[in-house]
Amino acid sequence: MGLLASVVSWVAGLSGPVVYGVVGGLVFCEDALFFGFVLPGETAVVLGGALAAQQKVSVVWLAVIVVLAAIAGDFVGYQIGRHAGQPILDSRPLRRHRDRVDGARDLIRRRGGAAVFAGRFIAFFRAIMPALAGVSGMPGRVFLLYNAAGGLVWGVTFTLLGYFAGHAYARVEHVAGRITAIVIVAVVVLAVVVWRLRDHLRRRRDGHGGPGGGRSGRSE
């Protein structure tokens, strides 16, 4: 969580073309180099969309870059799996997730290209599905078709999710700021009223010589 928070904070401080490069690079590396084990790609994409809502970048160009990076990263991961084969599955990061890897391989056997499309929307599967598709010998044309479809839908969806979330946050922040100011004023006014009322009652009590002091000499 510390690394994730640091990366999020770092990306949030970027602006202009650097945002395109960083977000696109993180999406690409998630699939091509298994970075998804450290930083889920949608985190970077949603954050980039939020920065687009602040007009630091164009949401259209960001979506294009995210889609292309996702497709390219998956293709590289597929080629690595196809040529490296079993050593990929025996690597230390994947040995610790043997059950999930076996589940992903079973999904590829049962669903074929549809598993590549569906895996794009699941963080762990997104990082390993391209390589597993290559290891399993899935035909390149089949992989490219489902990879492109998944990258397009995923990239546009999460970019727009961050974009609209960024706009909603700005509106909420504006409204919340006004509400906070109203509440503070109300509390101050209430505190002044209570203080004046208590001061008035104290003076009345002191002026009558204590409770009931002003009426003690009267006969009923």
MIDOSE-1310 file (N, C-alpha, C; in nm, 2 decimals, decimal comma, always signed):
residues 220
mgll	+0,08/-0,12/+0,00/+0,00/+0,00/+0,00/+0,09/+0,13/+0,00; +0,20/+0,12/+0,06/+0,29/+0,24/+0,07/+0,34/+0,27/-0,07; +0,38/+0,17/-0,15/+0,42/+0,20/-0,29/+0,31/+0,25/-0,37; +0,19/+0,19/-0,36/+0,08/+0,23/-0,44/+0,04/+0,38/-0,41
asvv	+0,04/+0,41/-0,28/+0,01/+0,55/-0,24/+0,11/+0,65/-0,29; +0,24/+0,61/-0,29/+0,34/+0,69/-0,34/+0,33/+0,72/-0,49; +0,30/+0,61/-0,57/+0,28/+0,63/-0,71/+0,16/+0,71/-0,75; +0,05/+0,69/-0,67/-0,07/+0,77/-0,70/-0,04/+0,92/-0,67
swva	+0,03/+0,94/-0,56/+0,06/+1,08/-0,52/+0,15/+1,14/-0,63; +0,24/+1,07/-0,68/+0,34/+1,12/-0,78/+0,26/+1,15/-0,91; +0,18/+1,06/-0,96/+0,11/+1,08/-1,08/+0,01/+1,20/-1,07; -0,05/+1,21/-0,95/-0,15/+1,32/-0,93/-0,08/+1,46/-0,94
glsg	+0,05/+1,46/-0,92/+0,13/+1,59/-0,93/+0,18/+1,62/-1,07; +0,16/+1,53/-1,16/+0,21/+1,55/-1,30/+0,11/+1,64/-1,38; +0,16/+1,68/-1,49/+0,07/+1,76/-1,58/+0,12/+1,75/-1,72; +0,03/+1,78/-1,82/+0,06/+1,78/-1,96/+0,10/+1,65/-2,02
pvvy	+0,19/+1,65/-2,11/+0,23/+1,53/-2,19/+0,29/+1,42/-2,10; +0,35/+1,46/-1,98/+0,41/+1,36/-1,89/+0,30/+1,26/-1,84; +0,18/+1,31/-1,82/+0,07/+1,23/-1,78/+0,04/+1,12/-1,88; +0,04/+1,15/-2,01/+0,02/+1,05/-2,11/+0,12/+0,95/-2,11
gvvg	+0,25/+0,99/-2,09/+0,36/+0,89/-2,09/+0,36/+0,80/-1,97; +0,33/+0,86/-1,86/+0,33/+0,78/-1,73/+0,21/+0,68/-1,73; +0,09/+0,73/-1,76/-0,02/+0,64/-1,75/-0,01/+0,53/-1,86; +0,02/+0,57/-1,98/+0,04/+0,47/-2,09/+0,15/+0,37/-2,06
glvf	+0,26/+0,42/-2,00/+0,37/+0,33/-1,96/+0,33/+0,23/-1,86; +0,26/+0,28/-1,75/+0,21/+0,18/-1,65/+0,11/+0,08/-1,70; +0,02/+0,12/-1,79/-0,07/+0,02/-1,85/+0,01/-0,08/-1,93; +0,10/-0,03/-2,01/+0,18/-0,12/-2,10/+0,26/-0,22/-2,01
ceda	+0,33/-0,17/-1,91/+0,41/-0,26/-1,83/+0,33/-0,35/-1,75; +0,21/-0,32/-1,71/+0,13/-0,41/-1,63/+0,11/-0,55/-1,70; +0,09/-0,54/-1,84/+0,06/-0,66/-1,91/+0,19/-0,72/-1,97; +0,28/-0,64/-2,01/+0,40/-0,68/-2,08/+0,51/-0,74/-1,98
lffg	+0,51/-0,67/-1,86/+0,62/-0,70/-1,77/+0,56/-0,74/-1,63; +0,43/-0,78/-1,63/+0,37/-0,83/-1,50/+0,37/-0,72/-1,39; +0,37/-0,59/-1,42/+0,36/-0,49/-1,32/+0,23/-0,49/-1,25; +0,13/-0,56/-1,30/+0,00/-0,57/-1,23/+0,01/-0,63/-1,09
fvlp	+0,12/-0,70/-1,06/+0,13/-0,75/-0,93/+0,16/-0,64/-0,83; +0,21/-0,53/-0,88/+0,24/-0,41/-0,79/+0,14/-0,30/-0,80; +0,11/-0,26/-0,92/+0,02/-0,15/-0,94/-0,09/-0,18/-1,05; -0,21/-0,21/-1,01/-0,32/-0,24/-1,11/-0,33/-0,12/-1,21
geta	-0,34/-0,16/-1,34/-0,34/-0,06/-1,44/-0,46/+0,04/-1,43; -0,57/-0,01/-1,39/-0,69/+0,07/-1,38/-0,67/+0,19/-1,28; -0,58/+0,17/-1,18/-0,55/+0,28/-1,09/-0,49/+0,39/-1,16; -0,40/+0,37/-1,24/-0,33/+0,47/-1,32/-0,43/+0,54/-1,42
vvlg	-0,51/+0,45/-1,48/-0,61/+0,51/-1,58/-0,71/+0,59/-1,52; -0,77/+0,55/-1,41/-0,87/+0,63/-1,34/-0,81/+0,76/-1,29; -0,69/+0,75/-1,24/-0,62/+0,87/-1,19/-0,60/+0,97/-1,31; -0,56/+0,91/-1,42/-0,54/+1,00/-1,54/-0,67/+1,06/-1,59
gala	-0,78/+0,98/-1,58/-0,91/+1,04/-1,61/-0,95/+1,16/-1,52; -0,92/+1,14/-1,39/-0,94/+1,25/-1,30/-0,86/+1,37/-1,33; -0,74/+1,35/-1,37/-0,65/+1,47/-1,41/-0,71/+1,53/-1,54; -0,77/+1,45/-1,63/-0,83/+1,51/-1,75/-0,95/+1,60/-1,71
aqqk	-1,02/+1,56/-1,60/-1,13/+1,64/-1,55/-1,09/+1,77/-1,50; -0,96/+1,78/-1,46/-0,90/+1,90/-1,41/-0,84/+1,98/-1,53; -0,86/+1,93/-1,65/-0,81/+1,99/-1,78/-0,66/+1,99/-1,78; -0,59/+1,90/-1,71/-0,45/+1,89/-1,73/-0,41/+1,82/-1,85
vsvv	-0,50/+1,73/-1,90/-0,48/+1,65/-2,03/-0,61/+1,64/-2,10; -0,61/+1,60/-2,22/-0,73/+1,57/-2,30/-0,78/+1,43/-2,27; -0,91/+1,42/-2,24/-0,96/+1,29/-2,21/-0,97/+1,20/-2,33; -0,98/+1,26/-2,45/-0,99/+1,18/-2,57/-0,85/+1,12/-2,60
wlav	-0,75/+1,21/-2,60/-0,61/+1,16/-2,62/-0,57/+1,06/-2,52; -0,61/+1,08/-2,39/-0,57/+0,99/-2,29/-0,64/+0,85/-2,31; -0,76/+0,85/-2,35/-0,83/+0,72/-2,38/-0,76/+0,65/-2,50; -0,72/+0,72/-2,60/-0,66/+0,66/-2,71/-0,52/+0,60/-2,67
ivvl	-0,45/+0,67/-2,59/-0,32/+0,62/-2,55/-0,33/+0,50/-2,46; -0,43/+0,50/-2,37/-0,46/+0,39/-2,28/-0,50/+0,27/-2,36; -0,58/+0,28/-2,46/-0,63/+0,17/-2,54/-0,51/+0,11/-2,61; -0,43/+0,19/-2,68/-0,31/+0,15/-2,75/-0,21/+0,08/-2,66
aaia	-0,19/+0,14/-2,54/-0,09/+0,08/-2,45/-0,14/-0,06/-2,40; -0,27/-0,07/-2,38/-0,33/-0,19/-2,33/-0,31/-0,30/-2,43; -0,34/-0,27/-2,56/-0,33/-0,37/-2,67/-0,19/-0,41/-2,69; -0,10/-0,31/-2,69/+0,04/-0,34/-2,72/+0,10/-0,42/-2,61
gdfv	+0,07/-0,38/-2,48/+0,12/-0,45/-2,37/+0,08/-0,60/-2,37; -0,05/-0,62/-2,40/-0,10/-0,76/-2,40/-0,03/-0,84/-2,51; +0,00/-0,77/-2,63/+0,06/-0,84/-2,74/+0,20/-0,88/-2,70; +0,28/-0,79/-2,63/+0,41/-0,83/-2,59/+0,41/-0,94/-2,49
gyqi	+0,31/-0,93/-2,39/+0,30/-1,04/-2,30/+0,27/-1,18/-2,36; +0,18/-1,17/-2,47/+0,15/-1,29/-2,54/+0,27/-1,35/-2,61; +0,35/-1,26/-2,67/+0,48/-1,31/-2,74/+0,58/-1,37/-2,64; +0,59/-1,31/-2,52/+0,67/-1,36/-2,42/+0,63/-1,50/-2,38
grha	+0,50/-1,52/-2,36/+0,45/-1,65/-2,32/+0,47/-1,75/-2,43; +0,45/-1,71/-2,55/+0,46/-1,80/-2,66/+0,60/-1,85/-2,68; +0,70/-1,76/-2,66/+0,84/-1,80/-2,69/+0,91/-1,85/-2,56; +0,87/-1,80/-2,44/+0,94/-1,84/-2,32/+0,88/-1,97/-2,26
gqpi	+0,75/-1,98/-2,28/+0,68/-2,10/-2,24/+0,68/-2,13/-2,09; +0,71/-2,25/-2,05/+0,69/-2,29/-1,91/+0,78/-2,22/-1,81; +0,90/-2,17/-1,85/+0,98/-2,09/-1,75/+0,90/-1,97/-1,70; +0,81/-1,92/-1,78/+0,73/-1,80/-1,73/+0,64/-1,85/-1,61
ldsr	+0,58/-1,97/-1,62/+0,49/-2,02/-1,52/+0,57/-2,06/-1,40; +0,70/-2,10/-1,41/+0,78/-2,14/-1,30/+0,86/-2,03/-1,23; +0,84/-1,90/-1,28/+0,90/-1,79/-1,22/+0,85/-1,77/-1,08; +0,93/-1,70/-1,00/+0,90/-1,68/-0,86/+0,77/-1,61/-0,84
plrr	+0,74/-1,50/-0,91/+0,61/-1,43/-0,88/+0,49/-1,52/-0,91; +0,50/-1,60/-1,01/+0,38/-1,68/-1,04/+0,37/-1,81/-0,96; +0,48/-1,86/-0,91/+0,48/-1,98/-0,82/+0,40/-1,95/-0,69; +0,40/-1,83/-0,65/+0,32/-1,79/-0,53/+0,17/-1,78/-0,55
hrdr	+0,14/-1,78/-0,68/-0,01/-1,77/-0,71/-0,05/-1,89/-0,80; +0,00/-2,01/-0,76/-0,02/-2,12/-0,85/-0,17/-2,15/-0,87; -0,25/-2,15/-0,77/-0,39/-2,18/-0,78/-0,46/-2,08/-0,88; -0,43/-1,96/-0,87/-0,49/-1,86/-0,95/-0,44/-1,87/-1,10
vdga	-0,32/-1,91/-1,11/-0,26/-1,93/-1,25/-0,33/-2,05/-1,31; -0,35/-2,16/-1,23/-0,41/-2,28/-1,29/-0,56/-2,24/-1,32; -0,62/-2,16/-1,24/-0,76/-2,12/-1,27/-0,77/-2,04/-1,40; -0,67/-1,95/-1,43/-0,67/-1,88/-1,55/-0,64/-1,97/-1,67
rdli	-0,55/-2,07/-1,66/-0,53/-2,16/-1,77/-0,65/-2,24/-1,80; -0,72/-2,28/-1,69/-0,84/-2,36/-1,72/-0,95/-2,27/-1,79; -0,95/-2,15/-1,75/-1,05/-2,06/-1,82/-1,01/-2,04/-1,97; -0,89/-2,04/-2,00/-0,84/-2,03/-2,14/-0,88/-2,15/-2,21
rrrg	-0,86/-2,27/-2,15/-0,90/-2,40/-2,22/-1,05/-2,40/-2,24; -1,13/-2,35/-2,15/-1,27/-2,36/-2,17/-1,33/-2,25/-2,25; -1,28/-2,13/-2,25/-1,34/-2,02/-2,31/-1,26/-1,96/-2,43; -1,13/-2,00/-2,44/-1,05/-1,95/-2,55/-1,04/-1,80/-2,55
gaav	-1,06/-1,73/-2,66/-1,04/-1,59/-2,67/-1,13/-1,51/-2,58; -1,25/-1,56/-2,54/-1,34/-1,49/-2,45/-1,27/-1,48/-2,32; -1,18/-1,57/-2,28/-1,11/-1,56/-2,15/-1,01/-1,44/-2,16; -0,95/-1,41/-2,27/-0,86/-1,30/-2,29/-0,94/-1,17/-2,27
fagr	-1,06/-1,16/-2,33/-1,15/-1,04/-2,31/-1,19/-1,02/-2,17; -1,24/-1,13/-2,10/-1,29/-1,12/-1,97/-1,17/-1,09/-1,87; -1,06/-1,15/-1,90/-0,94/-1,13/-1,81/-0,89/-0,99/-1,80; -0,92/-0,91/-1,90/-0,88/-0,77/-1,91/-0,95/-0,69/-1,79
fiaf	-1,06/-0,74/-1,74/-1,13/-0,67/-1,63/-1,10/-0,72/-1,49; -1,01/-0,82/-1,48/-0,97/-0,87/-1,35/-0,83/-0,85/-1,33; -0,79/-0,78/-1,22/-0,65/-0,73/-1,20/-0,55/-0,84/-1,22; -0,56/-0,94/-1,15/-0,45/-1,05/-1,16/-0,45/-1,11/-1,29
frai	-0,57/-1,15/-1,35/-0,58/-1,21/-1,48/-0,52/-1,12/-1,59; -0,55/-0,99/-1,57/-0,50/-0,89/-1,67/-0,35/-0,90/-1,69; -0,28/-0,92/-1,58/-0,14/-0,92/-1,58/-0,08/-1,05/-1,64; -0,15/-1,16/-1,63/-0,09/-1,29/-1,67/-0,16/-1,35/-1,79
mpal	-0,29/-1,31/-1,82/-0,36/-1,38/-1,93/-0,29/-1,37/-2,06; -0,23/-1,26/-2,10/-0,17/-1,26/-2,23/-0,06/-1,37/-2,24; +0,03/-1,37/-2,14/+0,14/-1,47/-2,14/+0,08/-1,61/-2,14; -0,02/-1,64/-2,06/-0,08/-1,77/-2,06/-0,15/-1,81/-2,19
agvs	-0,20/-1,71/-2,26/-0,26/-1,74/-2,39/-0,15/-1,78/-2,49; -0,03/-1,71/-2,47/+0,08/-1,75/-2,56/+0,14/-1,89/-2,52; +0,15/-1,92/-2,39/+0,19/-2,05/-2,35/+0,10/-2,16/-2,40; -0,03/-2,13/-2,40/-0,13/-2,23/-2,44/-0,14/-2,26/-2,59
gmpg	-0,07/-2,17/-2,66/-0,07/-2,19/-2,81/-0,19/-2,13/-2,88; -0,26/-2,04/-2,82/-0,37/-1,97/-2,88/-0,33/-1,90/-3,01; -0,40/-1,92/-3,12/-0,36/-1,86/-3,25/-0,35/-1,71/-3,23; -0,25/-1,65/-3,30/-0,23/-1,51/-3,29/-0,35/-1,42/-3,33
rvfl	-0,42/-1,46/-3,44/-0,53/-1,38/-3,49/-0,64/-1,38/-3,39; -0,67/-1,50/-3,32/-0,77/-1,50/-3,22/-0,74/-1,41/-3,10; -0,61/-1,42/-3,06/-0,57/-1,34/-2,95/-0,58/-1,19/-2,98; -0,54/-1,15/-3,09/-0,54/-1,01/-3,13/-0,68/-0,96/-3,14
lyna	-0,78/-1,04/-3,19/-0,92/-0,99/-3,20/-0,97/-0,97/-3,06; -0,96/-1,06/-2,97/-1,02/-1,05/-2,83/-0,94/-0,95/-2,75; -0,81/-0,94/-2,77/-0,72/-0,85/-2,70/-0,76/-0,71/-2,74; -0,78/-0,68/-2,87/-0,82/-0,55/-2,91/-0,95/-0,51/-2,86
aggl	-1,05/-0,60/-2,86/-1,18/-0,57/-2,81/-1,18/-0,54/-2,66; -1,10/-0,62/-2,58/-1,09/-0,60/-2,44/-1,02/-0,47/-2,41; -0,91/-0,44/-2,48/-0,84/-0,32/-2,45/-0,92/-0,20/-2,48; -1,00/-0,20/-2,59/-1,08/-0,09/-2,63/-1,19/-0,06/-2,52
vwgv	-1,26/-0,16/-2,48/-1,37/-0,15/-2,39/-1,32/-0,11/-2,25; -1,21/-0,18/-2,21/-1,15/-0,15/-2,08/-1,09/-0,01/-2,07; -1,02/+0,03/-2,17/-0,95/+0,16/-2,17/-1,04/+0,27/-2,17; -1,15/+0,27/-2,26/-1,24/+0,38/-2,26/-1,33/+0,38/-2,13
tftl	-1,37/+0,27/-2,08/-1,45/+0,26/-1,96/-1,38/+0,32/-1,84; -1,26/+0,28/-1,82/-1,19/+0,33/-1,70/-1,14/+0,47/-1,71; -1,11/+0,51/-1,83/-1,07/+0,65/-1,85/-1,19/+0,75/-1,82; -1,31/+0,71/-1,88/-1,43/+0,79/-1,85/-1,47/+0,78/-1,71
lgyf	-1,45/+0,67/-1,64/-1,48/+0,65/-1,50/-1,41/+0,75/-1,42; -1,28/+0,76/-1,45/-1,19/+0,86/-1,37/-1,23/+1,00/-1,41; -1,27/+1,02/-1,54/-1,30/+1,16/-1,58/-1,43/+1,21/-1,51; -1,53/+1,12/-1,51/-1,66/+1,17/-1,45/-1,65/+1,17/-1,30
agha	-1,57/+1,08/-1,24/-1,54/+1,08/-1,10/-1,47/+1,21/-1,06; -1,38/+1,26/-1,14/-1,31/+1,38/-1,12/-1,40/+1,50/-1,12; -1,49/+1,51/-1,22/-1,59/+1,61/-1,22/-1,69/+1,61/-1,10; -1,73/+1,49/-1,07/-1,82/+1,48/-0,95/-1,75/+1,52/-0,83
yarv	-1,62/+1,49/-0,81/-1,55/+1,52/-0,69/-1,54/+1,68/-0,68; -1,51/+1,74/-0,80/-1,50/+1,89/-0,80/-1,63/+1,95/-0,75; -1,75/+1,90/-0,80/-1,88/+1,95/-0,76/-1,90/+1,93/-0,61; -1,87/+1,81/-0,57/-1,90/+1,77/-0,43/-1,81/+1,86/-0,34
ehva	-1,68/+1,88/-0,38/-1,59/+1,96/-0,30/-1,64/+2,11/-0,29; -1,70/+2,16/-0,41/-1,75/+2,30/-0,41/-1,87/+2,31/-0,31; -1,96/+2,21/-0,33/-2,08/+2,21/-0,24/-2,04/+2,19/-0,09; -1,95/+2,10/-0,07/-1,91/+2,07/+0,07/-1,85/+2,19/+0,13
grit	-1,77/+2,26/+0,05/-1,71/+2,38/+0,10/-1,81/+2,49/+0,14; -1,92/+2,50/+0,07/-2,02/+2,60/+0,10/-2,10/+2,55/+0,23; -2,13/+2,42/+0,23/-2,20/+2,37/+0,35/-2,11/+2,38/+0,47; -1,98/+2,35/+0,46/-1,89/+2,37/+0,58/-1,89/+2,51/+0,63
aivi	-1,89/+2,61/+0,54/-1,89/+2,75/+0,58/-2,02/+2,78/+0,65; -2,13/+2,73/+0,60/-2,26/+2,76/+0,66/-2,27/+2,70/+0,80; -2,22/+2,58/+0,81/-2,22/+2,51/+0,94/-2,13/+2,59/+1,04; -2,01/+2,63/+1,00/-1,93/+2,71/+1,09/-1,99/+2,84/+1,14
vavv	-2,06/+2,91/+1,04/-2,12/+3,03/+1,08/-2,24/+3,00/+1,18; -2,31/+2,89/+1,15/-2,43/+2,86/+1,24/-2,37/+2,83/+1,38; -2,26/+2,75/+1,39/-2,21/+2,72/+1,52/-2,16/+2,84/+1,59; -2,10/+2,93/+1,52/-2,05/+3,06/+1,59/-2,17/+3,14/+1,64
vlav	-2,27/+3,15/+1,55/-2,39/+3,23/+1,59/-2,46/+3,16/+1,72; -2,47/+3,03/+1,71/-2,53/+2,96/+1,83/-2,45/+2,98/+1,95; -2,32/+2,97/+1,94/-2,23/+2,99/+2,06/-2,25/+3,13/+2,12; -2,26/+3,23/+2,03/-2,28/+3,37/+2,08/-2,41/+3,38/+2,15
vvwr	-2,52/+3,32/+2,09/-2,65/+3,33/+2,15/-2,65/+3,26/+2,28; -2,59/+3,14/+2,29/-2,59/+3,07/+2,42/-2,51/+3,15/+2,52; -2,40/+3,21/+2,48/-2,32/+3,29/+2,57/-2,39/+3,41/+2,63; -2,46/+3,48/+2,53/-2,54/+3,60/+2,58/-2,66/+3,56/+2,67
lrdh	-2,72/+3,45/+2,64/-2,83/+3,40/+2,72/-2,78/+3,37/+2,86; -2,67/+3,29/+2,87/-2,62/+3,26/+3,00/-2,58/+3,38/+3,08; -2,52/+3,48/+3,01/-2,47/+3,60/+3,07/-2,59/+3,68/+3,13; -2,70/+3,68/+3,04/-2,82/+3,75/+3,09/-2,89/+3,69/+3,21
lrrr	-2,89/+3,56/+3,21/-2,95/+3,48/+3,33/-2,86/+3,50/+3,45; -2,73/+3,50/+3,43/-2,64/+3,52/+3,55/-2,66/+3,66/+3,61; -2,68/+3,76/+3,52/-2,70/+3,90/+3,57/-2,83/+3,91/+3,64; -2,93/+3,85/+3,59/-3,06/+3,86/+3,66/-3,06/+3,79/+3,80
rdgh	-2,99/+3,67/+3,80/-2,98/+3,60/+3,93/-2,90/+3,68/+4,03; -2,79/+3,75/+3,98/-2,71/+3,83/+4,07/-2,79/+3,95/+4,12; -2,87/+4,01/+4,03/-2,94/+4,13/+4,06/-3,05/+4,10/+4,16; -3,10/+3,98/+4,17/-3,21/+3,95/+4,26/-3,15/+3,89/+4,39
ggpg	-3,02/+3,89/+4,41/-2,96/+3,84/+4,53/-2,97/+3,69/+4,55; -2,97/+3,62/+4,44/-2,98/+3,48/+4,44/-3,11/+3,43/+4,40; -3,13/+3,30/+4,39/-3,25/+3,25/+4,34/-3,37/+3,28/+4,43; -3,47/+3,35/+4,37/-3,59/+3,38/+4,45/-3,57/+3,50/+4,55
ggrs	-3,45/+3,56/+4,54/-3,42/+3,67/+4,64/-3,51/+3,79/+4,62; -3,56/+3,82/+4,50/-3,64/+3,94/+4,48/-3,78/+3,92/+4,52; -3,83/+3,80/+4,55/-3,96/+3,77/+4,58/-3,98/+3,73/+4,73; -3,87/+3,71/+4,80/-3,87/+3,65/+4,93/-3,95/+3,74/+5,03
grse	-3,96/+3,88/+5,01/-4,02/+3,96/+5,11/-4,17/+3,98/+5,08; -4,22/+3,92/+4,97/-4,36/+3,93/+4,94/-4,45/+3,83/+5,02; -4,57/+3,88/+5,06/-4,66/+3,78/+5,12/-4,75/+3,72/+5,02; -4,79/+3,60/+5,04/-4,88/+3,53/+4,95/-5,02/+3,58/+4,96
